[in-house]
Amino acid sequence: GYLGMSVPSGFALSWITPETLTNAFIGTFYSVPLVATGGSGGFVFSKQSGDANINILPTGYLEWLFPDKESTAVTVRVTDSTSNFLDRTFTIAVDGNWYVDGDFILMDGNYVLTY
């Protein structure tokens, strides 16, 4: 169920979380819950493809430690307790700007990475 709601088994597994997620901010930890409904409950979430720096927790949270590009996509699979699954590709836009200054990369005026 979702937030205490119970969904009768036999209903089709479906995503509640929309394909376009809230914007991330460059260089700032990003976390968003992923929500599905239907199926037989007992959901487990897993990443099928996408940015190596994005983690999908089995409990349904998408975490991106250090957003570092304009946008990205990640495909996530939700699997219910009877092995039914459904994939969805989520897109995340990233706000903020990178500036290159010699050997440094600046994030909105602050040095954040060196090479």
Sequence and secondary structure as in RCSB ss.txt:
>XXXX:A:sequence
GYLGMSVPSGFALSWITPETLTNAFIGTFYSVPLVATGGSGGFVFSKQSGDANINILPTGYLEWLFPDKESTAVT
VRVTDSTSNFLDRTFTIAVDGNWYVDGDFILMDGNYVLTY
>XXXX:A:secstr
 BTTB   TTS  EE S SB   EETTS EEEE  EE TTS  EEEEEEE TTEEE TTSEEEESS  SSEEEEE
EEEE TTS EEEEEEEEEEES EEEETTEEEETTEEEEE 
